[in-house]
Amino acid sequence: LYTPMKFEVRTLSNSVPVKCEGGQCRVTLKKSKKSTLPPLMNALELFKVIEFPQSETNHDDFTAIKNIHAAYGLNRSSWQGDPCV
């Protein structure tokens, strides 16, 4: 149970991933006994791990990006990694 102080902003997080049952996660907010208003949640962030069996960069794509890098004379500090940016 967590009760914030008046006008307090707080970020709560788990250091260990939480696995939801059946693909559904449930978050319950309950007002305190002294509260006259319902609970409020400003934001919630959820992340899902996705495994890509072939996540390696295609060698032809790598070569094309390196050629663009060389053609524009980009140095390491100015290179963003995306030739469209």
PyRosetta script that sets phi, psi and omega in degrees:
from pyrosetta import init, pose_from_sequence

init()
pose = pose_from_sequence("LYTPMKFEVRTLSNSVPVKCEGGQCRVTLKKSKKSTLPPLMNALELFKVIEFPQSETNHDDFTAIKNIHAAYGLNRSSWQGDPCV")
pose.set_psi(1, 132.9)
pose.set_omega(1, 179.6)
pose.set_phi(2, -127.5)
pose.set_psi(2, 129.6)
pose.set_omega(2, 176.8)
pose.set_phi(3, -125.3)
pose.set_psi(3, 113.9)
pose.set_omega(3, 179.9)
pose.set_phi(4, -76.4)
pose.set_psi(4, 155.5)
pose.set_omega(4, 173.8)
pose.set_phi(5, -75.3)
pose.set_psi(5, 164.3)
pose.set_omega(5, -179.4)
pose.set_phi(6, -59.4)
pose.set_psi(6, 131.7)
pose.set_omega(6, 179.6)
pose.set_phi(7, 61.9)
pose.set_psi(7, 21.4)
pose.set_omega(7, -179.6)
pose.set_phi(8, -88.5)
pose.set_psi(8, 139.7)
pose.set_omega(8, 173.9)
pose.set_phi(9, -109.5)
pose.set_psi(9, 132.7)
pose.set_omega(9, -176.1)
pose.set_phi(10, -145.4)
pose.set_psi(10, 141.3)
pose.set_omega(10, 173.3)
pose.set_phi(11, -108.5)
pose.set_psi(11, 125.7)
pose.set_omega(11, 177.4)
pose.set_phi(12, -111.6)
pose.set_psi(12, 139.1)
pose.set_omega(12, 178.4)
pose.set_phi(13, -147.6)
pose.set_psi(13, 162.0)
pose.set_omega(13, 176.4)
pose.set_phi(14, -103.1)
pose.set_psi(14, 136.3)
pose.set_omega(14, 176.7)
pose.set_phi(15, -82.6)
pose.set_psi(15, -13.8)
pose.set_omega(15, 178.5)
pose.set_phi(16, -119.0)
pose.set_psi(16, 133.8)
pose.set_omega(16, 179.6)
pose.set_phi(17, -58.9)
pose.set_psi(17, 146.9)
pose.set_omega(17, 177.9)
pose.set_phi(18, -107.4)
pose.set_psi(18, 127.6)
pose.set_omega(18, 178.1)
pose.set_phi(19, -98.0)
pose.set_psi(19, 125.8)
pose.set_omega(19, -177.9)
pose.set_phi(20, -85.5)
pose.set_psi(20, 146.2)
pose.set_omega(20, -179.8)
pose.set_phi(21, -76.0)
pose.set_psi(21, 127.2)
pose.set_omega(21, 175.3)
pose.set_phi(22, 60.4)
pose.set_psi(22, 25.4)
pose.set_omega(22, 178.7)
pose.set_phi(23, 78.6)
pose.set_psi(23, 6.5)
pose.set_omega(23, 179.1)
pose.set_phi(24, -121.1)
pose.set_psi(24, 134.0)
pose.set_omega(24, 176.9)
pose.set_phi(25, -108.4)
pose.set_psi(25, 142.6)
pose.set_omega(25, -179.8)
pose.set_phi(26, -122.0)
pose.set_psi(26, 128.4)
pose.set_omega(26, 175.3)
pose.set_phi(27, -118.0)
pose.set_psi(27, 128.2)
pose.set_omega(27, -179.2)
pose.set_phi(28, -115.3)
pose.set_psi(28, 127.9)
pose.set_omega(28, 175.5)
pose.set_phi(29, -113.3)
pose.set_psi(29, 129.0)
pose.set_omega(29, 178.8)
pose.set_phi(30, -127.4)
pose.set_psi(30, 137.8)
pose.set_omega(30, 177.4)
pose.set_phi(31, -76.9)
pose.set_psi(31, 152.9)
pose.set_omega(31, 178.0)
pose.set_phi(32, -76.1)
pose.set_psi(32, 165.8)
pose.set_omega(32, -179.0)
pose.set_phi(33, -63.8)
pose.set_psi(33, -29.6)
pose.set_omega(33, -179.3)
pose.set_phi(34, -86.1)
pose.set_psi(34, -11.3)
pose.set_omega(34, -175.2)
pose.set_phi(35, -75.7)
pose.set_psi(35, 141.0)
pose.set_omega(35, 175.9)
pose.set_phi(36, -102.7)
pose.set_psi(36, -6.4)
pose.set_omega(36, -179.1)
pose.set_phi(37, -120.7)
pose.set_psi(37, 157.4)
pose.set_omega(37, 177.0)
pose.set_phi(38, -70.4)
pose.set_psi(38, 162.3)
pose.set_omega(38, 179.2)
pose.set_phi(39, -66.7)
pose.set_psi(39, 156.7)
pose.set_omega(39, -177.2)
pose.set_phi(40, -131.1)
pose.set_psi(40, 131.0)
pose.set_omega(40, 173.3)
pose.set_phi(41, -120.1)
pose.set_psi(41, 123.3)
pose.set_omega(41, -177.5)
pose.set_phi(42, -80.4)
pose.set_psi(42, -39.2)
pose.set_omega(42, -176.9)
pose.set_phi(43, -155.4)
pose.set_psi(43, 155.2)
pose.set_omega(43, 177.2)
pose.set_phi(44, -144.5)
pose.set_psi(44, 129.1)
pose.set_omega(44, 178.3)
pose.set_phi(45, -116.4)
pose.set_psi(45, 130.7)
pose.set_omega(45, 177.3)
pose.set_phi(46, -124.1)
pose.set_psi(46, 142.9)
pose.set_omega(46, 178.9)
pose.set_phi(47, -127.6)
pose.set_psi(47, 141.1)
pose.set_omega(47, 177.4)
pose.set_phi(48, -121.3)
pose.set_psi(48, 131.4)
pose.set_omega(48, 177.9)
pose.set_phi(49, -80.8)
pose.set_psi(49, 126.9)
pose.set_omega(49, 178.2)
pose.set_phi(50, -118.9)
pose.set_psi(50, 126.9)
pose.set_omega(50, 178.3)
pose.set_phi(51, -95.8)
pose.set_psi(51, 131.4)
pose.set_omega(51, 177.5)
pose.set_phi(52, -109.3)
pose.set_psi(52, 110.8)
pose.set_omega(52, -176.6)
pose.set_phi(53, -63.5)
pose.set_psi(53, -27.4)
pose.set_omega(53, 179.0)
pose.set_phi(54, -126.9)
pose.set_psi(54, 63.4)
pose.set_omega(54, -174.6)
pose.set_phi(55, -85.7)
pose.set_psi(55, -1.6)
pose.set_omega(55, -179.3)
pose.set_phi(56, -66.0)
pose.set_psi(56, 149.3)
pose.set_omega(56, 177.0)
pose.set_phi(57, -72.1)
pose.set_psi(57, 134.3)
pose.set_omega(57, 176.1)
pose.set_phi(58, -62.5)
pose.set_psi(58, 134.8)
pose.set_omega(58, -176.6)
pose.set_phi(59, -60.3)
pose.set_psi(59, -36.0)
pose.set_omega(59, 178.3)
pose.set_phi(60, -64.5)
pose.set_psi(60, -38.3)
pose.set_omega(60, 177.0)
pose.set_phi(61, -64.8)
pose.set_psi(61, -42.9)
pose.set_omega(61, 178.8)
pose.set_phi(62, -59.6)
pose.set_psi(62, -45.5)
pose.set_omega(62, -179.7)
pose.set_phi(63, -62.9)
pose.set_psi(63, -42.6)
pose.set_omega(63, -179.9)
pose.set_phi(64, -62.9)
pose.set_psi(64, -43.1)
pose.set_omega(64, 179.9)
pose.set_phi(65, -65.9)
pose.set_psi(65, -41.1)
pose.set_omega(65, 177.4)
pose.set_phi(66, -63.3)
pose.set_psi(66, -37.4)
pose.set_omega(66, 177.7)
pose.set_phi(67, -65.4)
pose.set_psi(67, -41.1)
pose.set_omega(67, 176.9)
pose.set_phi(68, -63.8)
pose.set_psi(68, -43.8)
pose.set_omega(68, 178.4)
pose.set_phi(69, -56.1)
pose.set_psi(69, -46.7)
pose.set_omega(69, -179.3)
pose.set_phi(70, -70.0)
pose.set_psi(70, -40.7)
pose.set_omega(70, -177.0)
pose.set_phi(71, -62.7)
pose.set_psi(71, -37.0)
pose.set_omega(71, -179.1)
pose.set_phi(72, -91.0)
pose.set_psi(72, -1.6)
pose.set_omega(72, 178.4)
pose.set_phi(73, 61.7)
pose.set_psi(73, 36.6)
pose.set_omega(73, -178.1)
pose.set_phi(74, -77.1)
pose.set_psi(74, 136.6)
pose.set_omega(74, 175.6)
pose.set_phi(75, -94.7)
pose.set_psi(75, 172.1)
pose.set_omega(75, -173.8)
pose.set_phi(76, -59.4)
pose.set_psi(76, -37.4)
pose.set_omega(76, -176.7)
pose.set_phi(77, -75.5)
pose.set_psi(77, -25.2)
pose.set_omega(77, -179.0)
pose.set_phi(78, -95.9)
pose.set_psi(78, -10.3)
pose.set_omega(78, -177.0)
pose.set_phi(79, -76.3)
pose.set_psi(79, 123.8)
pose.set_omega(79, -178.8)
pose.set_phi(80, -96.0)
pose.set_psi(80, -13.7)
pose.set_omega(80, -179.4)
pose.set_phi(81, 93.0)
pose.set_psi(81, -18.2)
pose.set_omega(81, 179.1)
pose.set_phi(82, -117.3)
pose.set_psi(82, 111.4)
pose.set_omega(82, -177.3)
pose.set_phi(83, -66.0)
pose.set_psi(83, -13.0)
pose.set_omega(83, -179.7)
pose.set_phi(84, -85.7)
pose.set_psi(84, -13.1)
pose.set_omega(84, -177.4)
pose.set_phi(85, -83.7)
pose.dump_pdb("model.pdb")
